[in-house]
Amino acid sequence: MTNTKPYRPNVSAIIVSSKYPQEKEIFIAERSDLADVWQFPQGGIDMGESPKEALYRELKEEIGTDDVKIIAEYPEWIAYDFPKHIIKRMKPYHGQTQRYYLVRLKKKATINLDTKHPEFVKYKYVSLDEVMNITADFKKPVYKKVIEYFKSEGYL
């Protein structure tokens, strides 16, 4: 049987600081609409937009800078389902299919969460282990898979 549920095409960025590769601290931000819910910057891909174009646009819209260097890309699309309470608000989508990028902030990059439509209220840099401790449960399997891939390839 084929899965016919609609999934929203999306990009997501695992951001390391400009101290990378000497320090492998990961950027994570707290959502403005959900208290104490932390995640990587992410967002939908607009019609006619490539995943890389969406990545730079979403970073600019969400964290106020697209001044990053792409280090690596997860080699395939990876999907997850929304929890029931989110599906209601995200109709017609049942989840997202994402393209993940590992990016490094350039030295002169400045994070600014006070964007036109703020998605985050604060951010911090954490260890890989801490990422898994503070992110939403429904995203953890995808985060774990992507992080493990970047670790196995020697990036993290």
MOZI-V393896 format. One record per helix or strand. SS is the DSSP state (a for helix, b for strand). FROM is the first residue (numbers start at 1). LEN is the number of residues. If there is no record, write none. Layout:
ss=<SS,SS>
from=<FROM,FROM>
len=<LEN,LEN>
//
This chain:
ss=<b,b,b,b,a,b,b,a,b,b,a,b,a>
from=<7,26,38,42,51,68,78,84,95,120,128,135,137>
len=<10,6,2,3,13,6,4,7,11,7,7,1,16>
//
